[in-house]
């Protein structure tokens, strides 16, 4: 994992990019006894029926009735759901409520509200969701079947020590979660270090989406190319000083939605650390390091146009003011696989390049 972090208290901005690839294996069993096989198959058929029931019950909770459905060029179905019928409002503390608006944006931040119409592939169809609805990527049976378990679907697998309360957002590639290799805009939250709480995107009651133009979990377009065009996205997270909710903003002033403060314990008041960077999943299924790439798949030293980057790193302080980042530390868990190089200048402010190819001559 290549990352940089800044420990400040209190702090009210957090932005993390993740890159995932997971592996799964199916056990194979055999027996000399035909009777054993018959009984075993009966049990497995019963188990399959029960699992299918669980999957359909889960899908009924996730996929809400829509007033319109849009076909995305990448195969996704985007459902336009009435905003107060989204999964978040299944939460006992949100039942009967309506989505809120933020009170007091960070000082020093001057948003324009502009957002590219081509930010996500599904918008290329030229269609959009009606006023009063939000776009939600429809979850399919195949999506759930790819998960290790129905209960664990939509949750991050804990692979390293983490803080109990955390929220994250950015872009990720996850064949297990989405079934393809498109980079996708995502959100995440947990209150118990990924044990039983939280989820990606809108796959449980948690994050409240307020935007009708952005579908969380949908594919991003356009994307950067090596030694070619470079595209980046701007994200801001801050804590509403009146209600205490954690708001997510995309681009220049486009509100995506918020994590209600009651979801958290420590984050209910403030955050104590921010992490920016990339992460991959390495289960080492064959005893050696994964070849999963991070970022562009090239090391930080290659610089602009070749390596991935974060730029203009800032935080929101205790007085709700946007200020330059301080006390920045850069760290790579395995620099032979993925590395990171930080810097500062008058155009990009605090920035860093990061990434790498994964398994190579020095990384095994």
N, C-alpha and C positions, 0 to 999 in steps of 0.2 A: 504494500500500500504506500503510495506517495501522497503526502499531505503536508499542509502547513497549518499551524494553529496559533491562536492568540488567547492567552488567559487573562481575562479582565473581569472585574466585578463592580457593578452590574453591567450587563451587556445585552443588547436586544436586537441582534441580527445574527442570522445563521444561514449558511449557504454551502451545501455539500453536493458534489457530483459523484455518482457511483457508476461503476461498470461491472456487470455481472455476467458470468457464464457458469452454469452448473451442469453436473454430470449425474446420470442415474443408471442403475443397473437392475435388471430383473432376475431374481433367482430362478434356477432351473432345477426341478426335482424329478426323479424317476424312481420306479419301483419294479421289482420282478413280479409283484402280485397284481393280477388284473382286478381283483376285488378292491385292493387298496386304491388303485387308480380311480375306480368308479366312485368310491366313497369320497376320495379326495376331490374329484371333479364336482361332486354334489355340493361339498362344502364350499368350494370356490365359486360355484354358480350362485349359491345363497349369499356369499360374501359380496359378489359383484352386484347382485340385485340390491342389497342393503346399501352399498356404496353409491349406486346410481340414485337411490332415493335421497341420500344425504347430499349429493351433488345438486340435484334438482331443487331441494329445499334451500340450499345455499344460494343458488342462482335466483330463486324467487325473492330472496332478501336483497340481493345486489342489483338485479335488473328491474328497475321500476317501470311502471306503465309510461309510455311516451306519447307525445302528441304528434311527433314526426320522427322519421328515421332517415339518416343520410348514409349512403354507401360511399366509403372512402376508397380511393384508388388502390390502397394497399390491402384491401379486403376487410378492413374494420367496418363495423356498423356503429354509427354514432346516433344514440337516442337522445332526443330533446325532451327532457323531463322537467315538469313544473318544479321551480326552484325549492319550494318548501316540501316537496315529496322525495327529495334526494336522500340517500342512505343516512346522512348525518342526522336527519330529523327522526330517525328511529330511536335515537338516544333518549333515555327517560328525561334528561334535563333540557332537551330541545323540543320535545313533543309539544305541538301547538304553537311553537315560536315561528318567527320569520327571520330570514337572513338579515344581519346587521350591516351598518355602514361604519367605517372607522372614524374615530374622533381624534383629530390632531395628528397629521402626518409629520414625519421628522423635519425639523428645522434645517435649512440648508439644502433641502431636496426640492427641486422645481420640476415636477412632471408635466408632460404635455398631453398624456393620454393617448398618444399615437401607438399603434401596433400594426405590424406587417400582416396583410391579409394572407400571405403565403407562409406564415410561421409553421403551420402544420398541414400535412398532406390532405386531410379530409376537407380543408377549405378550398382545395383546387377544384372541387366539384362545382363551386360557385354558389352552393346553397348554404344557408345558415339557420340557426335555431330561432324560433319566434321570441319576441319579448316576453319576459316572465319565465323563461325556461333556461336550462343549462345543458350543454352537450356532455354526454357520458358515454365512454367507450363501452359497448356491450360485451359482457363476459360470456364465453361459450363453455359448453361441457368440456371441450378439448383443453381449454385453458386450465380448468380445475384438474383434469386428469393428468396433466403434466406435473402437478405438484406432488411432493412426497406424501401428502395426506390431504384430505378434504379440510380438516381442522386447520392445517398449516397453510392453506392456500392464501396468497396475498400477504404473507408475513415474511419478514426478513429472517434468514437463518443466522443465529448468533454464532460468530466465529472468533471473536476476540472480546476482551473486556470493554464494556461501554458504560456510559453513565445511564442511570435509570431513566431519566427523562431526556428525550431528544426528539427533535423534528428535523427533517431534511428535505431538500428539493434540488432540482437540477435536471440533468439528462442521464439516461442509462440505456444499456443494451442488455436485454434479459430474454434469451430464447425460452427459458422455462416459464416465465410469467406471461410473455406475449406471443410466443411461438414463431418469432422471426428475429432478424438481426438489425432492425431499424432502431436508430437512436430515438428515445421517447422522453417527453417531458413528464416528470414524476414528482410526487410528494410522499412523505412518510412520517409516521410518528409512533412513539412508544412511551410507556410510563414505567415499564419494568424490565428494561434492557432486553427487549425482544422476546421475553418469555411467553406471555399470554396475551398481552395488549397490543393495540396498534395494527396498522396495515399500510400498504401502498395505496396511493390515490384515493378513490372513493369506494374501496372494497370492504368497508365497515363503517360504523357510525363514528365519525370523528371530524375530519376536515370538512368545513362548510364552503362550498363553491358559490361564488356570486357572479362569475363572469359567463356571458352567453356566447363568447367567441373562441374560448380556449377549452379544449378537451384534455383533461389530465389523463396521462397514459397514452395519448395519441402520438403518432410518429411526427418527428420534426423535419421540416423542409424549408430552405435548402440546407445542405451540410457542407462542411469544409472539405477540400481535397488537397492532397499532398503537393506542395509547390504550386498550388493554384489558388482559387478563391477561398477566402477565410470568412467564416460567419460565426458570430458569437451571440449569446443571449444575456440580457441584464436582468438580475433578480435582486430583490430587496425584501428582507423580512424585518419587521419591527413590532414592538409591543404597544398596542393601543393604550395610551395613558389613562383613559377613562374606564373602559371595560376590561382591560387586561388581556384581551385576545391577541394572538400572534398573527399578524396579517402578512400575506404574500403578495408581492407586486411584481409584475412582469413588464419588461421594456421600460418605457418612460411614463409611468403613472397608471398602467392598466392593472386594476385590482383583480386578482384571481380568486381570493377567498381568505379564510382564516381558520386557525386551530383555536377552538374555545379554550379559555384559560383553565376551566374546570377539569380538562382532560389530564392536567399535570399536577405534580406536587412541587418539586423544586422550580420548574419553569413557570409556575403560577406567579412568582414574584419577579424573577429575572434569570438570565443565563449567566454561567460563569466561564464558559469556553465556546469558542467558534472553531470549526474545522472546515477548511476548504481543500479540495483535492479529489483524487480518484481512488477507487477501490475495485478489486477483482475478487472473484471467488476461486480459490484453489484447493480442491479436495484431494489432490494428488492421488487419483484413483489407480494409477499404474506405478506409483512410487517416485515420480519425478514431477517437476514443476509444470503447471499448465502453460500452454502457448497462447492463452488469452491475452490479447493486446489491451493496453490501457491508453486512453486518449487516441492519438493517431497511430500508435504502435511504434513511435520513434522516441528516442531519448531526448531529454530536455536540452542538451547541448546543441541540437540542430537548429533551435531557435524558430523565429517567426516563419510561418508558411509551411513548417514541417512538424514541429512539436505542438502539442496542445498547451493551452495557457489559461490562466485566470488573470484579470487585470482590474484596475481601479478598486482595490479592496478597501472597503470602509466599514465602519461600525456605527451603530446608534448608541449614544451614551445615556447616562442616567437622566439627563435633562432633555431627552428626546431630540438630540442634535446629531446630525450626520458628521462624523469626523474621520480623518485619515487613520488607518490602522497603525497600531504601535505594538511593540513586543512580539513581532512576528518571528516564528521559528519554523524552519523547513525540515522535514524528516522523511526518509524513505526506508521502509522496513527491509527491503532487499534491493539495494541500488544496482546490482548486476542484472536485475530483471526489469525494474522501473526506477527512474530517478527523478530528481526535482532540483531546480535552480531558481532562486529568488532574486529580485532586484527592485529598484525604484527609479523613476524618472519623471519629468514634468508632464508627459503626455499620458502615461498609463498609471501614474502614481505607484502604489505598491502592486507588484505583479509577480507571477512565477510561471515558468514552463515546467511541464511534468509529463510522465508517461514512459512507455517502453514496449518492447515486443513480447515480454514474457520469456518462455524458455528459449535459450540461445547457448552459445559456446560457454559463456561464463555463468549462466543461470540454468541450473539443472535440479 
